Amino acid sequence: MRHGETLFNVYHRVQGASDSPLTARGIAQAKEAKAFFKKRGIHFTDAVSSTQERASDTLELITDLPYQRLKGIKEWNFGVFEGQSETLNPKHPGEASYGTFFADHGYGGEAMLDVQKRMVATLTDVMQHAKGDTVLAVSHGGAMHAFLLHYLTWPLTGYQIYTGNCAILKMSFDGSEFHFIASYDPLQQN
């Protein structure tokens, strides 16, 4: 699941390794997500979040479970673009990702494959050590996108999977790999 709306989301600032607080709307979104889970009788056995406060604050509004904060599911590091206007992001028409853009050219960020590898490794470890099979993991849009690209059996280009604020990705885990089931916008489906 992605965190709720933040101040940087409102001001259209690049927000990867940098952090900004949830807005009042972001707090309300997290509460809507909690209602979404409750309405469907979803009870989590385990919970993890990114080390970034926007993710852990979102998780704490959804569940009272004790949880781990994990660096492996933090947002993509966008290097020197952090905190800058989103208009500086490169355009990538017809492509599914920024690829190595933020890691190349001395920008000091991460390549998509590096984000993907740490997301896959961290979440696989979480699932292999979880107490149950219903785990809430609160992460970030770019990191979730990279994670999904590893498992999709069709090209993401031209196919829309909702990853807005508080988006929920439902995945199954077979002991070694994840399988995409669905994406939900709890703000529209409550």
N, C-alpha and C positions, 0 to 999 in steps of 0.2 A: 504494500500500500504506500502511496505517496503522502507526504506531509500536507498540512493545511496551508492556506494562503499566508504569505509573509509580506513584510514591508517591501523587500526587494522585488517580489512578484508585482506588487502594486506600482512601483516606480520603474518597472521593466529594466531591472539591473541584473547583470550576470551574477548568478549565485551558485557557486559550486563548493569550493573549499571554504569560502566566506560564509558567514551565517547572518541571518537577520530574524527578528522575532515574528511569531505568529501575529497576525492582525486580529481584530475582533471578529472579522469574517472568517479567518482561519480557525479560530477557536470554535465558532458556530459550525463550521464544516466538519471539524473533528467530532463534535457532538452529534451531528447528523449521521456520520459514519457509525458511531456507537449505536444509534437507533436502528440503522440499517442492519447491523449484525444482530442486535437484540430481536428485531422483528422476525428474522429468519432463524432464530434459535441457535445461532453460532456462538459456541463457547470455546474460547482459546485455552489450550493446554500449556502453551509456551508463548513468550513474547520477546522480541529483540528489536532494537532500533539502531539507526546510525548514531554515531557519536555527536552529531550536530543537533543543537537544541531544538531546531524546528521539527525534527523527527521525534525526539524523545518527548517534547511537549505534546505533540499530537498523540503519541502512544498513551501517555498518562491521562489524556482526556477520554480515551476509549476503554481502557482496562485498568484494573487495580493490581493485576498480576505483577509479581517481581519480574524484572527483565534485565537483559544484558544490553549494554551499548557497545556496538561493534564497529571498528574502523573499516572493516571490509565491505560494509554496505553504505558507506558515506557517498556523497555526491561526487561526480566527475570533477576533477580539478581543472579549471579553465585558465590557469596561469595568470599572465598579466591582464587578462580580460576580466578577472574577478572584480566585482563592484562597478564595472563600467556599464554603459548603456547596451542593452541587448541588440541595438542596431549595428553594433560592431561585429556580431557573430557572422561568420561566413555564410553565404547562401549555398545551399547544396541541393539544387533542384534535381529530382529524380534519384537521389541517393538516400539511403536510410540512416546515415550517420555522418558525424564530422570526421570520422576516421582518425588520422594522425595529426590533424590540423593544429590542435592545441599543444601537442608534444613537439612538433617541428618548428623550425624557424626561430628557436630560442625563446619561445613564449612561456616555457616553464610549466606547462600543463601536462595532462595525461592523454595517451592514445586510447581510443575506444576499446581496443583489444585488452589493454591493461585493466581498464575499469571492468570489462566483462569477466576477465579471469578472476579478479578478486571477488566480484559478486558471486560468481558460480562457486568458487572454492568456499567462501564464507557460508553461503546459504546451504550448500551441500552438507557442510560440517554441522550446521545448526540442526538440519533435519535428521541427520544420522545420530545425533545425541539428544533429540527432543524427547520429552516425557510422553507426548502424544502426537497425533498427526494433524492437529489443527493449530497452526502456528501463525501468529501475527508478526510480520516483519515490516517495520515502517522505514522507508528509504526515500528516494528522490527520483524525479522524472528522468533525468539523463542516465542515471545508474540503472533504473528499471528498464529503460529502453535498451541499453547495452545488454543487460541480462536476457531480455526477451529475444533479442537477435540471435543469441546462442542456441535457442531451443525451437524457434519457429521453423516449420517445414515448408513455409511459403515465403516469398519475398515481402518484406514490410512495405516496400515502395508501393504506393497506391492503395494500401490497406490501412484503415484507421483503427488503431487500438487506443481507447481513451486512457490518457495518462495525465489528466489535469489534476488540480489540487484535490487531495483525498481520494484519488482514483484507486480502485481495488483490482488487483490482478489475482485471479483464482488460478492456482497451479496445483497439480498433483505431483507426488514424488514417489518413484518406484524403488527407492533404496540407493539409486545412483544417479538418476536423471530426473529433471523436472519436465512436466508436460503442461502446456498452456491450455486452460479450459475456457476462460472468459475474462472480460474486463467489465467493471461496473463503475458507474458514476452514482455514488450513494446520495448525492444531492438531487438527482433526478428520479431515483428509483425508490424513495421511501414512501 
